[in-house]
Amino acid sequence: MKRHPALVSISMEHHRSLLLAKHCKVAAASGDATRIQRQVEEILQQRDLWARHFHKEEQCLFEPARALEPVLVARLLREHEQMLDWVARMQAGEHQWLQAFGELLGEHTRVEERRLLPALESLSEADLQFMGRCLEDETGEHDQP
């Protein structure tokens, strides 16, 4: 699907999310403790990256989307919280959450790509450019246009 240039970077991050989701599900289904441990370690090494990604989405995309899709935004926020909770549990040694994490990450990412981003693309060019600048900012903070 062709994306507005302002949303390409987040869409590329979503592609990586889908790959991670697949790897999590495959590792969990294998039942191989070593493979599961390696996959959990990969997630934990990227924990700060995921937290930044979620923050940028929440600040740069969810805020403008709230007026268009309030129920969807509320769902996506809950899912962010759930995934971060599962990551914390896996860090505490509860690796049984790997399968659920992978499933939710994949579904969550598909919903963002199929529903959230197309809704945002209906906004004005100025709004899209603002979102693009906000996403480029490492902090995800940006003053309104």
C-alpha positions, 0 to 999 in steps of 0.5 A, spaced: 500 500 500 502 506 498 503 511 504 503 518 504 511 520 504 510 523 512 507 516 514 513 512 510 517 511 516 512 509 521 510 504 516 517 501 515 517 500 523 511 497 522 514 492 517 519 490 522 514 489 527 510 484 523 517 480 522 518 480 530 511 478 531 512 472 526 519 470 530 515 471 537 510 466 534 515 461 531 519 461 537 514 460 542 510 454 538 517 451 537 517 449 545 525 450 545 527 453 551 533 456 548 530 459 542 524 462 546 530 465 551 533 468 545 527 471 542 525 474 549 532 477 549 531 480 542 525 483 545 528 486 551 534 488 547 529 493 543 525 495 549 527 502 549 526 502 542 519 500 542 517 505 548 520 510 543 516 507 537 509 507 542 511 514 545 511 517 538 505 514 535 501 516 541 504 523 540 504 524 533 498 519 530 494 518 536 492 525 538 490 527 531 486 520 530 482 521 536 477 526 533 477 521 527 477 514 530 476 515 538 474 507 539 480 505 535 485 510 538 483 507 545 484 500 543 491 501 540 493 505 547 490 499 551 494 494 547 501 499 547 500 498 555 498 490 554 505 489 550 509 493 555 506 489 561 508 483 557 515 485 556 516 487 563 513 480 565 518 476 560 524 480 563 522 477 570 522 470 567 515 469 565 517 467 558 510 464 557 507 471 555 512 470 548 506 467 544 501 472 546 506 478 545 507 476 538 500 475 536 498 482 539 504 485 536 502 482 529 494 484 530 496 491 533 500 493 527 496 490 522 490 494 525 495 501 525 496 499 517 489 498 515 485 502 519 489 508 523 494 510 517 488 510 512 484 514 516 490 519 518 491 520 510 484 523 510 487 529 513 489 535 510 496 536 507 498 541 513 496 536 518 500 530 515 506 534 514 506 536 521 505 528 523 511 527 519 515 532 522 513 530 529 515 522 527 522 525 525 523 528 532 526 523 536 522 525 542 515 525 538 514 532 541 512 537 536 508 544 537 502 544 533 502 547 526 
